[in-house]
Amino acid sequence: MIRRRDVVTGLVGTLAGTLAAGPLALGSRPARAAAWPARPISVVVPYPPGGSTDITARIVGERLSIALGQPLVMDNRPGAGGNLGLEIVARAAADGHTLGVATTAHAINMTLFRKLNYDTLKSFAPVALLTENPLVLVVPAQSAPRSVADLIAAAKAKPGALNYASSGIGQSTHLAAELFASMAGIKLTHIPYRGSAPAITDVIAGRCDLMFDTTQSVLAHVEGGRVRALGITAAERLPLARDIPTIAEAALPGYVAIAWNGLVAPKGTPPEIVARLNAETVRAMQEPAVAAKFAGLGATSRPLSPEAFGAFMAAEIAKWGAVVKQSGTTLD
């Protein structure tokens, strides 16, 4: 598995060494598209450096910098469950020099928050899907349940007695558990944390009964015997961990919960620029070296046009909106 520090260090060096092309004159829309990019491109990452979203953006940014002839500069703007960074993108000039990384939280937040300072569907131009990453359902190593069916049976025997950790209210680690509980017909108690690290620490210690967490965060703990993996949230088994069954095959047919991220631009960005960004991103994601890096992180990618990515996000908004409403969770 690729080491996070190695990825970030290498990409920062590559981005810093990329030479900026000289400014070009602006004119009509075709001329603007031809002149683009005229300066470095800012990529707003709505989470801190070093996390899975940041690592993904830097891997792709390295390849796009080469293809476009301008550096892609990562601008980490964490806060408000990802809303702070996306608001910056929504208000930026629609000239192709500002992009943002949307995630599963982007789809969740439309229903979760009572008020947003942008319109999730109307404020952005979809560019390209980057990666999809399943979560892993884990329990403490000393936990009695040995399977998903065992866990469901234990929860049914004592409704609300089992608690689950998450990386925060409204995150995919939270809503994946809510979807699981709804489909299984069980009641679980939510314990939100500020991030994945403290949450999984309490699962390891046995202070929490279970957690859904990303492969990047949890597989090392599974391999080290500190937690036990019961199931994975993908539709198919993960090549990186084929011994972990899908939750769908283990107990809940149809259960799928994927964490994803993708590129968006401010609404009104010229379609020629969006089309080129999409083409270069798809090409970068299909490079063997890039695909191998993501495979090492447990992530997969599939090429989607801007229109298809927009339809994908709309479907995710509908799916997770229903889960949020059923959970009764809201944030200001």
C-alpha positions as CSV (number, residue, x, y, z in Angstrom):
1,M,0.0,0.0,0.0
2,I,1.3,3.4,-0.9
3,R,2.5,5.6,2.0
4,R,0.7,8.9,2.4
5,R,3.9,10.8,3.3
6,D,5.7,9.6,0.2
7,V,2.8,10.6,-2.1
8,V,2.4,14.1,-0.7
9,T,6.1,14.8,-0.6
10,G,6.7,13.7,-4.1
11,L,3.7,15.6,-5.5
12,V,4.6,18.8,-3.7
13,G,8.1,18.7,-5.3
14,T,6.6,18.0,-8.7
15,L,4.1,20.8,-8.5
16,A,6.7,23.3,-7.2
17,G,9.0,22.5,-10.1
18,T,6.4,23.0,-12.9
19,L,7.1,26.1,-15.0
20,A,4.3,28.6,-15.5
21,A,3.5,29.4,-19.1
22,G,3.4,33.1,-20.1
23,P,0.0,35.0,-20.1
24,L,-2.0,35.0,-23.3
25,A,-4.4,37.6,-24.6
26,L,-8.1,37.2,-23.9
27,G,-10.8,37.6,-26.5
28,S,-14.0,35.9,-27.6
29,R,-15.1,32.6,-26.0
30,P,-13.1,30.5,-28.5
31,A,-10.1,32.7,-27.9
32,R,-10.4,32.3,-24.2
33,A,-10.6,28.6,-24.5
34,A,-7.5,28.6,-26.7
35,A,-5.6,30.8,-24.3
36,W,-6.6,28.8,-21.3
37,P,-4.9,28.2,-18.9
38,A,-3.1,31.5,-18.7
39,R,-1.9,31.1,-15.2
40,P,-1.7,28.5,-12.4
41,I,-5.0,26.7,-11.6
42,S,-6.2,26.7,-8.0
43,V,-7.8,23.5,-6.8
44,V,-9.8,24.0,-3.6
45,V,-9.7,20.9,-1.4
46,P,-12.3,21.2,1.3
47,Y,-10.4,19.1,3.8
48,P,-7.0,19.3,5.5
49,P,-3.7,18.2,3.8
50,G,-2.8,14.6,4.1
51,G,-6.3,13.1,4.0
52,S,-7.6,10.8,1.3
53,T,-9.3,13.7,-0.6
54,D,-6.1,15.7,-0.6
55,I,-4.0,12.8,-1.7
56,T,-6.3,12.1,-4.6
57,A,-6.3,15.7,-5.7
58,R,-2.5,15.8,-5.6
59,I,-2.1,12.6,-7.6
60,V,-4.4,13.9,-10.3
61,G,-3.0,17.4,-10.1
62,E,0.5,16.3,-10.9
63,R,-0.7,14.7,-14.2
64,L,-2.9,17.6,-15.1
65,S,-0.1,20.1,-14.5
66,I,2.0,18.3,-17.1
67,A,-0.9,18.0,-19.6
68,L,-2.0,21.6,-19.3
69,G,1.4,23.3,-19.0
70,Q,0.4,25.1,-15.8
71,P,0.8,24.2,-12.1
72,L,-2.3,23.0,-10.3
73,V,-2.0,24.5,-6.8
74,M,-3.8,22.8,-3.9
75,D,-5.7,25.2,-1.7
76,N,-6.8,23.3,1.4
77,R,-9.9,25.0,2.9
78,P,-11.4,22.7,5.6
79,G,-14.5,23.5,7.5
80,A,-18.2,23.1,7.8
81,G,-18.2,19.5,6.5
82,G,-16.7,20.6,3.2
83,N,-19.1,23.6,2.7
84,L,-16.5,26.3,3.2
85,G,-14.3,25.1,0.3
86,L,-17.2,24.6,-2.1
87,E,-18.5,28.0,-1.3
88,I,-15.2,29.5,-2.4
89,V,-15.5,27.6,-5.7
90,A,-19.1,28.7,-6.2
91,R,-18.1,32.3,-5.9
92,A,-14.9,32.2,-8.0
93,A,-14.6,33.5,-11.5
94,A,-15.9,31.0,-14.1
95,D,-12.7,31.2,-16.2
96,G,-11.3,27.7,-15.7
97,H,-8.6,28.9,-13.2
98,T,-10.5,27.7,-10.1
99,L,-11.6,24.1,-9.5
100,G,-12.9,22.3,-6.5
101,V,-13.0,18.8,-5.2
102,A,-16.5,17.6,-4.4
103,T,-17.0,14.5,-2.3
104,T,-19.8,12.3,-0.9
105,A,-20.3,15.0,1.7
106,H,-21.2,17.5,-1.1
107,A,-24.2,15.3,-1.9
108,I,-25.1,14.7,1.7
109,N,-24.9,18.4,2.8
110,M,-27.7,19.6,0.5
111,T,-30.2,17.8,2.8
112,L,-28.2,17.8,6.0
113,F,-27.7,21.6,6.4
114,R,-30.7,23.8,6.9
115,K,-29.0,26.6,4.9
116,L,-26.1,26.6,2.4
117,N,-24.5,29.7,0.8
118,Y,-24.7,28.0,-2.6
119,D,-26.9,25.7,-4.6
120,T,-25.5,22.2,-4.7
121,L,-27.1,21.5,-8.1
122,K,-26.9,25.0,-9.8
123,S,-23.7,26.6,-8.6
124,F,-21.2,24.2,-10.2
125,A,-20.2,22.8,-13.5
126,P,-19.5,19.0,-13.2
127,V,-16.1,18.2,-14.6
128,A,-15.1,14.6,-13.9
129,L,-15.4,11.8,-11.4
130,L,-12.0,11.0,-9.8
131,T,-12.3,8.0,-7.5
132,E,-14.8,5.8,-5.7
133,N,-13.7,4.2,-2.5
134,P,-15.7,1.6,-0.4
135,L,-15.9,1.7,3.3
136,V,-15.1,-1.2,5.6
137,L,-17.3,-2.3,8.5
138,V,-15.0,-3.1,11.4
139,V,-15.4,-4.1,15.1
140,P,-12.9,-4.4,17.9
141,A,-10.6,-7.4,17.6
142,Q,-12.1,-8.9,20.8
143,S,-15.7,-8.3,19.7
144,A,-18.1,-11.3,19.8
145,P,-19.7,-10.8,16.4
146,R,-17.7,-12.7,13.7
147,S,-19.9,-11.8,10.8
148,V,-22.3,-9.1,9.6
149,A,-25.2,-11.5,10.4
150,D,-23.9,-11.9,13.9
151,L,-23.7,-8.1,14.4
152,I,-27.3,-7.6,13.1
153,A,-28.5,-10.4,15.5
154,A,-26.7,-8.7,18.5
155,A,-28.2,-5.3,17.6
156,K,-31.7,-6.8,17.3
157,A,-31.3,-8.5,20.7
158,K,-30.6,-5.2,22.4
159,P,-31.9,-2.3,20.4
160,G,-29.7,0.8,20.8
161,A,-27.2,-0.9,23.0
162,L,-24.5,-1.1,20.3
163,N,-22.8,2.2,19.4
164,Y,-20.9,3.1,16.3
165,A,-18.2,5.7,15.8
166,S,-17.9,8.1,12.8
167,S,-15.6,10.8,11.6
168,G,-18.3,13.4,12.1
169,I,-22.0,14.1,11.7
170,G,-23.0,13.9,8.0
171,Q,-19.8,12.3,6.8
172,S,-20.0,9.1,4.7
173,T,-18.8,7.1,7.8
174,H,-22.0,8.3,9.6
175,L,-24.5,7.9,6.8
176,A,-23.2,4.5,5.7
177,A,-24.0,3.3,9.2
178,E,-27.5,4.9,9.1
179,L,-28.2,3.2,5.8
180,F,-27.0,-0.1,7.2
181,A,-29.2,0.2,10.3
182,S,-32.2,1.2,8.2
183,M,-31.8,-1.8,5.8
184,A,-31.1,-4.2,8.6
185,G,-34.0,-3.0,10.7
186,I,-31.9,-2.3,13.8
187,K,-31.2,0.6,16.1
188,L,-27.6,1.8,16.7
189,T,-26.3,4.7,18.8
190,H,-24.1,7.2,17.0
191,I,-20.9,8.6,18.6
192,P,-19.5,11.3,16.3
193,Y,-15.8,12.2,16.4
194,R,-13.7,15.0,14.9
195,G,-12.0,12.9,12.3
196,S,-11.4,9.3,11.6
197,A,-8.2,8.9,13.7
198,P,-9.8,9.4,17.1
199,A,-12.8,7.4,16.1
200,I,-10.9,4.3,15.0
201,T,-8.7,4.6,18.1
202,D,-11.8,4.1,20.3
203,V,-13.0,1.2,18.2
204,I,-9.6,-0.5,18.7
205,A,-9.8,0.1,22.4
206,G,-13.3,-1.4,22.6
207,R,-15.0,1.8,23.6
208,C,-17.1,1.8,20.5
209,D,-18.7,-1.3,19.1
210,L,-18.3,-0.8,15.4
211,M,-17.4,1.7,12.6
212,F,-17.6,2.2,8.9
213,D,-14.3,3.7,7.7
214,T,-12.3,4.1,4.5
215,T,-9.9,1.5,3.2
216,Q,-7.1,4.0,3.5
217,S,-7.7,4.6,7.2
218,V,-8.6,1.1,8.4
219,L,-7.0,-1.7,6.3
220,A,-3.7,-1.3,8.1
221,H,-5.5,-1.9,11.4
222,V,-7.2,-4.9,10.0
223,E,-3.9,-6.4,8.8
224,G,-2.4,-5.6,12.1
225,G,-5.1,-7.5,14.0
226,R,-6.3,-4.4,15.9
227,V,-9.8,-4.6,14.4
228,R,-11.8,-7.2,12.7
229,A,-13.3,-6.5,9.3
230,L,-16.8,-7.9,8.8
231,G,-17.8,-6.5,5.5
232,I,-17.1,-4.0,2.7
233,T,-19.7,-1.5,1.4
234,A,-18.9,-2.0,-2.4
235,A,-21.1,-4.0,-4.8
236,E,-18.2,-6.4,-5.4
237,R,-15.2,-7.6,-3.3
238,L,-12.2,-5.3,-3.3
239,P,-9.1,-6.8,-5.1
240,L,-7.0,-5.3,-2.3
241,A,-8.8,-7.4,0.3
242,R,-10.7,-10.3,-1.3
243,D,-11.2,-12.1,1.9
244,I,-13.6,-9.4,3.2
245,P,-17.1,-10.2,1.9
246,T,-19.4,-7.4,0.7
247,I,-22.2,-6.5,3.1
248,A,-24.6,-7.2,0.3
249,E,-23.5,-10.8,-0.1
250,A,-23.1,-11.3,3.7
251,A,-26.5,-10.2,4.9
252,L,-28.1,-7.2,3.2
253,P,-28.7,-7.6,-0.6
254,G,-28.5,-4.3,-2.4
255,Y,-26.5,-2.5,0.3
256,V,-23.9,-0.2,-1.3
257,A,-22.2,2.9,0.2
258,I,-19.3,4.4,-1.7
259,A,-17.2,7.4,-0.8
260,W,-16.3,9.3,-3.9
261,N,-14.7,12.5,-5.1
262,G,-14.6,14.5,-8.3
263,L,-13.7,17.8,-9.9
264,V,-16.2,20.7,-10.2
265,A,-15.8,24.2,-11.6
266,P,-17.9,27.4,-11.0
267,K,-21.1,27.4,-13.0
268,G,-20.6,29.2,-16.3
269,T,-17.1,27.9,-16.9
270,P,-16.8,27.7,-20.7
271,P,-17.9,24.2,-22.0
272,E,-14.7,24.0,-24.1
273,I,-12.6,24.3,-20.9
274,V,-14.8,21.8,-19.0
275,A,-14.5,19.3,-21.9
276,R,-10.7,19.6,-22.0
277,L,-10.4,19.2,-18.3
278,N,-12.6,16.1,-18.4
279,A,-10.6,14.6,-21.3
280,E,-7.3,15.2,-19.6
281,T,-8.6,14.0,-16.2
282,V,-9.9,10.8,-17.7
283,R,-6.6,10.3,-19.6
284,A,-4.7,10.8,-16.3
285,M,-6.8,8.4,-14.3
286,Q,-6.3,5.7,-16.9
287,E,-2.5,5.9,-16.9
288,P,-1.1,2.6,-15.5
289,A,1.0,4.3,-12.9
290,V,-1.8,6.5,-11.7
291,A,-4.3,3.6,-11.7
292,A,-1.8,1.5,-9.7
293,K,-1.4,4.3,-7.0
294,F,-5.2,4.4,-6.5
295,A,-5.5,0.6,-6.5
296,G,-2.9,0.6,-3.7
297,L,-5.3,2.9,-1.8
298,G,-8.3,0.7,-2.4
299,A,-9.8,3.2,-4.8
300,T,-11.2,2.7,-8.3
301,S,-12.0,5.0,-11.1
302,R,-14.3,5.0,-14.1
303,P,-14.5,7.5,-17.0
304,L,-17.6,9.7,-16.9
305,S,-18.4,12.7,-19.2
306,P,-19.3,16.0,-17.5
307,E,-23.0,15.2,-18.1
308,A,-22.7,11.7,-16.7
309,F,-20.8,13.0,-13.7
310,G,-23.6,15.5,-13.1
311,A,-26.2,12.8,-13.3
312,F,-24.2,10.7,-10.9
313,M,-24.1,13.5,-8.3
314,A,-27.8,14.1,-8.7
315,A,-28.4,10.4,-8.0
316,E,-26.2,10.6,-4.9
317,I,-28.0,13.7,-3.6
318,A,-31.3,11.8,-3.9
319,K,-29.9,8.6,-2.3
320,W,-28.2,10.3,0.7
321,G,-31.0,12.9,1.1
322,A,-33.4,10.1,1.8
323,V,-31.0,8.6,4.4
324,V,-30.5,12.0,6.1
325,K,-34.2,12.6,6.3
326,Q,-34.8,9.1,7.8
327,S,-32.1,9.6,10.4
328,G,-33.6,12.9,11.4
329,T,-30.1,14.6,11.5
330,T,-29.9,18.3,10.7
331,L,-27.2,20.9,11.0
332,D,-27.3,24.7,10.9
